[in-house]
Amino acid sequence: MPSNINMKWIQTSSLESLDPAIPVRQVYVWFITTNKKILIVSKDGQSWQLPGGKPDTGEAPPQTAVRELYEETGVRLEDASSLIFFGYNDVIIVEEDGVENRFFQLRYYVKSASPSFELPLTTEGEDQLQVEEDKIMHVQAVDIAQAKELIPWLEKSSEYDAIEALQVLK
């Protein structure tokens, strides 16, 4: 169990700003519909998060975002060109023995051409080889107020401030 987790938000539109020596361990997507809903997912129906996950070996971050979005929500992007990179968390986990584990969590957003009620939301594409407790089992489209209630860290995060500043939820 980690003894300390430090996260620092870095707002940037360039993947080139990432230190290539530090691994990208997680990629998440803000999927925003024309009726101003965002897609959120859950393993248990209680704890919610943005769609996303771990890159496969050799997979570029935009491809991870496209794949994870489809697996966890049923929404298929034609390609990664609609994704807009807007920043990342620089994460350092300090284990109880003092060992530091540093990695990046990338964030993209995409504005859908459809309202939420036209999306074929399903988790049927989720990787069936995952252990059961890691599988996403629930997906829903919610407005930002609901998202703030269901994802407790969201409202107080610099990431949310960045999404607000980009005015993509307007």
Short mmCIF file of the C-alpha atoms (twelve columns), coordinates in Angstrom:
data_MODEL
# 
_entry.id   MODEL 
# 
loop_
_atom_site.group_PDB 
_atom_site.id 
_atom_site.type_symbol 
_atom_site.label_atom_id 
_atom_site.label_alt_id 
_atom_site.label_comp_id 
_atom_site.label_asym_id 
_atom_site.label_seq_id 
_atom_site.Cartn_x 
_atom_site.Cartn_y 
_atom_site.Cartn_z 
_atom_site.pdbx_PDB_model_num 
ATOM 1   C CA . MET A 1   0.000   0.000   0.000   1 
ATOM 2   C CA . PRO A 2   1.478   3.387   -0.997  1 
ATOM 3   C CA . SER A 3   2.216   5.694   1.884   1 
ATOM 4   C CA . ASN A 4   2.061   8.914   -0.107  1 
ATOM 5   C CA . ILE A 5   0.723   9.976   -3.519  1 
ATOM 6   C CA . ASN A 6   1.745   13.324  -5.000  1 
ATOM 7   C CA . MET A 7   0.042   14.584  -8.154  1 
ATOM 8   C CA . LYS A 8   0.847   17.772  -10.015 1 
ATOM 9   C CA . TRP A 9   -1.359  18.958  -12.883 1 
ATOM 10  C CA . ILE A 10  0.461   20.298  -15.951 1 
ATOM 11  C CA . GLN A 11  -1.728  22.067  -18.498 1 
ATOM 12  C CA . THR A 12  -0.279  21.816  -21.991 1 
ATOM 13  C CA . SER A 13  -1.419  21.076  -25.519 1 
ATOM 14  C CA . SER A 14  1.813   19.351  -26.487 1 
ATOM 15  C CA . LEU A 15  2.826   15.766  -25.886 1 
ATOM 16  C CA . GLU A 16  6.390   16.880  -26.669 1 
ATOM 17  C CA . SER A 17  6.537   18.458  -23.207 1 
ATOM 18  C CA . LEU A 18  6.557   14.978  -21.615 1 
ATOM 19  C CA . ASP A 19  9.859   13.581  -20.383 1 
ATOM 20  C CA . PRO A 20  10.328  10.398  -22.475 1 
ATOM 21  C CA . ALA A 21  12.138  8.738   -19.566 1 
ATOM 22  C CA . ILE A 22  8.941   8.783   -17.480 1 
ATOM 23  C CA . PRO A 23  6.309   6.197   -18.477 1 
ATOM 24  C CA . VAL A 24  2.721   7.010   -19.410 1 
ATOM 25  C CA . ARG A 25  0.694   4.625   -17.260 1 
ATOM 26  C CA . GLN A 26  -2.821  5.980   -17.711 1 
ATOM 27  C CA . VAL A 27  -4.785  7.838   -20.392 1 
ATOM 28  C CA . TYR A 28  -8.248  9.299   -19.723 1 
ATOM 29  C CA . VAL A 29  -10.856 10.985  -21.917 1 
ATOM 30  C CA . TRP A 30  -13.393 13.721  -21.285 1 
ATOM 31  C CA . PHE A 31  -16.079 12.801  -23.846 1 
ATOM 32  C CA . ILE A 32  -18.501 15.739  -24.162 1 
ATOM 33  C CA . THR A 33  -21.788 15.431  -26.043 1 
ATOM 34  C CA . THR A 34  -23.710 18.137  -27.895 1 
ATOM 35  C CA . ASN A 35  -26.224 18.256  -25.018 1 
ATOM 36  C CA . LYS A 36  -23.329 18.978  -22.582 1 
ATOM 37  C CA . LYS A 37  -23.134 15.562  -20.946 1 
ATOM 38  C CA . ILE A 38  -19.868 13.805  -20.155 1 
ATOM 39  C CA . LEU A 39  -19.372 10.073  -20.116 1 
ATOM 40  C CA . ILE A 40  -18.326 8.457   -16.850 1 
ATOM 41  C CA . VAL A 41  -17.694 4.812   -16.010 1 
ATOM 42  C CA . SER A 42  -17.613 2.581   -12.947 1 
ATOM 43  C CA . LYS A 43  -16.521 -0.910  -11.976 1 
ATOM 44  C CA . ASP A 44  -19.052 -1.244  -9.159  1 
ATOM 45  C CA . GLY A 45  -21.734 1.425   -9.742  1 
ATOM 46  C CA . GLN A 46  -20.462 3.329   -6.704  1 
ATOM 47  C CA . SER A 47  -17.026 4.779   -7.583  1 
ATOM 48  C CA . TRP A 48  -17.026 6.687   -10.877 1 
ATOM 49  C CA . GLN A 49  -14.254 7.944   -13.138 1 
ATOM 50  C CA . LEU A 50  -13.595 9.155   -16.646 1 
ATOM 51  C CA . PRO A 51  -13.167 6.479   -19.328 1 
ATOM 52  C CA . GLY A 52  -9.556  5.452   -19.769 1 
ATOM 53  C CA . GLY A 53  -6.850  3.086   -18.765 1 
ATOM 54  C CA . LYS A 54  -3.416  1.654   -19.357 1 
ATOM 55  C CA . PRO A 55  -1.626  1.723   -22.708 1 
ATOM 56  C CA . ASP A 56  -0.924  -1.627  -24.331 1 
ATOM 57  C CA . THR A 57  2.726   -2.340  -25.110 1 
ATOM 58  C CA . GLY A 58  3.848   -0.092  -27.976 1 
ATOM 59  C CA . GLU A 59  0.520   1.742   -28.145 1 
ATOM 60  C CA . ALA A 60  0.618   5.533   -28.578 1 
ATOM 61  C CA . PRO A 61  -1.456  7.548   -26.067 1 
ATOM 62  C CA . PRO A 62  -4.097  8.711   -28.593 1 
ATOM 63  C CA . GLN A 63  -4.686  5.088   -29.639 1 
ATOM 64  C CA . THR A 64  -5.019  4.129   -25.970 1 
ATOM 65  C CA . ALA A 65  -7.663  6.835   -25.566 1 
ATOM 66  C CA . VAL A 66  -9.611  5.621   -28.626 1 
ATOM 67  C CA . ARG A 67  -9.423  1.962   -27.532 1 
ATOM 68  C CA . GLU A 68  -10.332 2.578   -23.890 1 
ATOM 69  C CA . LEU A 69  -13.220 4.874   -24.828 1 
ATOM 70  C CA . TYR A 70  -14.670 2.145   -27.032 1 
ATOM 71  C CA . GLU A 71  -14.074 -0.700  -24.569 1 
ATOM 72  C CA . GLU A 72  -15.591 1.163   -21.612 1 
ATOM 73  C CA . THR A 73  -18.429 3.121   -23.253 1 
ATOM 74  C CA . GLY A 74  -19.198 1.576   -26.647 1 
ATOM 75  C CA . VAL A 75  -18.408 4.903   -28.347 1 
ATOM 76  C CA . ARG A 76  -16.161 4.394   -31.351 1 
ATOM 77  C CA . LEU A 77  -14.054 7.273   -32.668 1 
ATOM 78  C CA . GLU A 78  -13.131 6.941   -36.342 1 
ATOM 79  C CA . ASP A 79  -9.574  7.923   -35.483 1 
ATOM 80  C CA . ALA A 80  -7.611  9.808   -32.866 1 
ATOM 81  C CA . SER A 81  -7.673  13.145  -34.733 1 
ATOM 82  C CA . SER A 82  -10.774 14.339  -32.843 1 
ATOM 83  C CA . LEU A 83  -8.952  13.982  -29.514 1 
ATOM 84  C CA . ILE A 84  -7.471  17.133  -28.019 1 
ATOM 85  C CA . PHE A 85  -4.654  16.714  -25.526 1 
ATOM 86  C CA . PHE A 86  -4.928  19.315  -22.771 1 
ATOM 87  C CA . GLY A 87  -2.602  18.188  -20.005 1 
ATOM 88  C CA . TYR A 88  -1.407  15.534  -17.631 1 
ATOM 89  C CA . ASN A 89  -0.845  14.634  -14.023 1 
ATOM 90  C CA . ASP A 90  2.751   14.037  -12.986 1 
ATOM 91  C CA . VAL A 91  2.265   11.335  -10.353 1 
ATOM 92  C CA . ILE A 92  4.799   10.239  -7.754  1 
ATOM 93  C CA . ILE A 93  3.856   7.388   -5.439  1 
ATOM 94  C CA . VAL A 94  6.153   6.929   -2.472  1 
ATOM 95  C CA . GLU A 95  5.920   3.394   -1.127  1 
ATOM 96  C CA . GLU A 96  6.226   2.574   2.585   1 
ATOM 97  C CA . ASP A 97  9.827   1.500   2.016   1 
ATOM 98  C CA . GLY A 98  10.651  4.926   0.501   1 
ATOM 99  C CA . VAL A 99  10.801  3.759   -3.121  1 
ATOM 100 C CA . GLU A 100 9.367   6.324   -5.550  1 
ATOM 101 C CA . ASN A 101 7.270   5.301   -8.551  1 
ATOM 102 C CA . ARG A 102 6.772   8.166   -11.027 1 
ATOM 103 C CA . PHE A 103 4.489   8.168   -14.085 1 
ATOM 104 C CA . PHE A 104 2.165   10.332  -16.147 1 
ATOM 105 C CA . GLN A 105 -1.642  10.278  -16.422 1 
ATOM 106 C CA . LEU A 106 -2.636  11.935  -19.713 1 
ATOM 107 C CA . ARG A 107 -5.901  13.776  -20.366 1 
ATOM 108 C CA . TYR A 108 -7.726  14.290  -23.648 1 
ATOM 109 C CA . TYR A 109 -11.118 15.691  -24.472 1 
ATOM 110 C CA . VAL A 110 -13.325 15.166  -27.479 1 
ATOM 111 C CA . LYS A 111 -16.527 16.943  -28.432 1 
ATOM 112 C CA . SER A 112 -19.082 14.558  -29.863 1 
ATOM 113 C CA . ALA A 113 -21.203 15.395  -32.892 1 
ATOM 114 C CA . SER A 114 -24.150 13.678  -31.153 1 
ATOM 115 C CA . PRO A 115 -26.280 14.164  -28.049 1 
ATOM 116 C CA . SER A 116 -25.916 11.590  -25.285 1 
ATOM 117 C CA . PHE A 117 -29.269 9.915   -25.997 1 
ATOM 118 C CA . GLU A 118 -28.053 8.909   -29.478 1 
ATOM 119 C CA . LEU A 119 -24.933 7.132   -28.224 1 
ATOM 120 C CA . PRO A 120 -24.888 3.326   -27.997 1 
ATOM 121 C CA . LEU A 121 -23.551 3.247   -24.426 1 
ATOM 122 C CA . THR A 122 -22.359 -0.220  -23.439 1 
ATOM 123 C CA . THR A 123 -19.469 -1.860  -21.618 1 
ATOM 124 C CA . GLU A 124 -19.619 -4.982  -23.787 1 
ATOM 125 C CA . GLY A 125 -16.317 -4.072  -25.458 1 
ATOM 126 C CA . GLU A 126 -14.453 -4.249  -22.147 1 
ATOM 127 C CA . ASP A 127 -11.415 -6.546  -22.138 1 
ATOM 128 C CA . GLN A 128 -12.703 -9.932  -20.988 1 
ATOM 129 C CA . LEU A 129 -9.206  -11.077 -19.994 1 
ATOM 130 C CA . GLN A 130 -9.091  -8.585  -17.108 1 
ATOM 131 C CA . VAL A 131 -9.693  -9.786  -13.592 1 
ATOM 132 C CA . GLU A 132 -13.336 -9.310  -12.688 1 
ATOM 133 C CA . GLU A 133 -12.806 -6.473  -10.166 1 
ATOM 134 C CA . ASP A 134 -10.947 -4.397  -12.806 1 
ATOM 135 C CA . LYS A 135 -13.708 -4.551  -15.444 1 
ATOM 136 C CA . ILE A 136 -15.822 -1.499  -16.140 1 
ATOM 137 C CA . MET A 137 -19.428 -2.608  -15.679 1 
ATOM 138 C CA . HIS A 138 -21.352 0.704   -15.822 1 
ATOM 139 C CA . VAL A 139 -21.388 3.722   -18.139 1 
ATOM 140 C CA . GLN A 140 -23.585 6.786   -18.104 1 
ATOM 141 C CA . ALA A 141 -23.826 10.291  -19.544 1 
ATOM 142 C CA . VAL A 142 -24.181 12.964  -16.871 1 
ATOM 143 C CA . ASP A 143 -24.095 16.730  -16.689 1 
ATOM 144 C CA . ILE A 144 -21.144 18.365  -14.973 1 
ATOM 145 C CA . ALA A 145 -23.024 18.897  -11.692 1 
ATOM 146 C CA . GLN A 146 -23.772 15.156  -11.497 1 
ATOM 147 C CA . ALA A 147 -20.164 14.341  -12.418 1 
ATOM 148 C CA . LYS A 148 -18.938 16.497  -9.530  1 
ATOM 149 C CA . GLU A 149 -21.209 14.572  -7.152  1 
ATOM 150 C CA . LEU A 150 -20.136 11.153  -8.444  1 
ATOM 151 C CA . ILE A 151 -16.389 11.888  -8.806  1 
ATOM 152 C CA . PRO A 152 -15.436 13.590  -5.516  1 
ATOM 153 C CA . TRP A 153 -11.958 14.825  -6.535  1 
ATOM 154 C CA . LEU A 154 -13.251 16.473  -9.690  1 
ATOM 155 C CA . GLU A 155 -14.470 19.839  -8.424  1 
ATOM 156 C CA . LYS A 156 -11.295 20.663  -6.501  1 
ATOM 157 C CA . SER A 157 -8.888  19.561  -9.223  1 
ATOM 158 C CA . SER A 158 -6.697  21.681  -11.455 1 
ATOM 159 C CA . GLU A 159 -7.761  19.351  -14.261 1 
ATOM 160 C CA . TYR A 160 -11.369 20.497  -13.874 1 
ATOM 161 C CA . ASP A 161 -10.192 24.120  -13.792 1 
ATOM 162 C CA . ALA A 162 -8.398  23.467  -17.109 1 
ATOM 163 C CA . ILE A 163 -11.497 21.945  -18.720 1 
ATOM 164 C CA . GLU A 164 -13.541 24.927  -17.493 1 
ATOM 165 C CA . ALA A 165 -10.988 27.385  -18.898 1 
ATOM 166 C CA . LEU A 166 -11.198 25.654  -22.294 1 
ATOM 167 C CA . GLN A 167 -14.981 26.307  -22.229 1 
ATOM 168 C CA . VAL A 168 -15.748 22.930  -23.820 1 
ATOM 169 C CA . LEU A 169 -18.694 22.398  -21.465 1 
ATOM 170 C CA . LYS A 170 -20.430 25.623  -22.527 1 
# 
